Amino acid sequence: QREFSLSEKMRFQFRAEFFNALNHTNLGTPNRFVNTPQFGTITEAATPGREVQLGARLSF
C-alpha cells in the first residue's frame, strides 16, 4: 500500500495484493469412491494459480 499527497486536500492511494505469489499447487482431496479406477488419486487443484489484485483510491 502506498499513499501520495497530490495537494493539501487530495490524496491518492495505491494497493497491490498477491495471492499464491509463488504459484504453489495446493492439491485437492483424493477420490474417495472405491468402485472407480481413480480411487485415492488427486485429480484437481484445490486453489487457483497466482492471482494479483490492484486497487486505487482518490480522496478529496
C-alpha positions in Angstrom: 0.0 0.0 0.0 1.3 3.4 -1.0 -0.2 6.8 -0.4 0.6 10.1 -2.2 -0.5 13.6 -1.4 -1.5 15.4 -4.6 -2.5 18.6 -2.9 -3.4 19.8 0.6 -6.9 18.2 0.4 -6.3 15.5 -2.2 -4.7 12.1 -1.7 -4.1 9.1 -4.0 -3.7 5.6 -2.6 -2.4 2.6 -4.5 -2.7 -1.0 -3.2 -1.5 -4.3 -4.6 -2.4 -7.7 -3.1 -0.9 -11.0 -4.2 -2.5 -14.4 -3.6 -0.4 -17.6 -4.1 2.5 -15.4 -5.3 4.9 -18.3 -5.6 2.4 -20.3 -7.6 2.5 -23.4 -5.4 0.0 -26.1 -6.2 -2.4 -26.8 -3.3 -3.8 -30.3 -4.0 -7.4 -31.2 -3.6 -8.9 -34.1 -1.8 -8.3 -37.7 -3.1 -11.0 -39.5 -4.9 -12.9 -41.4 -2.2 -15.1 -43.7 -4.3 -13.8 -47.3 -4.0 -15.5 -48.5 -7.2 -13.7 -46.2 -9.5 -10.2 -46.7 -11.1 -9.2 -43.2 -9.8 -9.7 -44.3 -6.2 -7.1 -42.5 -4.0 -5.8 -40.2 -6.7 -5.9 -36.5 -6.7 -7.3 -35.2 -10.0 -7.5 -31.4 -9.4 -6.0 -28.5 -7.5 -7.9 -27.0 -4.5 -7.0 -23.4 -5.2 -6.4 -21.4 -8.4 -3.0 -20.3 -9.6 -1.3 -17.0 -9.0 -3.6 -14.0 -8.6 -2.9 -10.3 -8.4 -5.4 -7.7 -7.3 -4.7 -4.0 -7.8 -6.7 -1.1 -6.4 -6.6 2.7 -6.4 -8.4 5.4 -4.4 -8.6 9.1 -4.9 -9.7 11.0 -1.8 -10.7 14.7 -1.9 
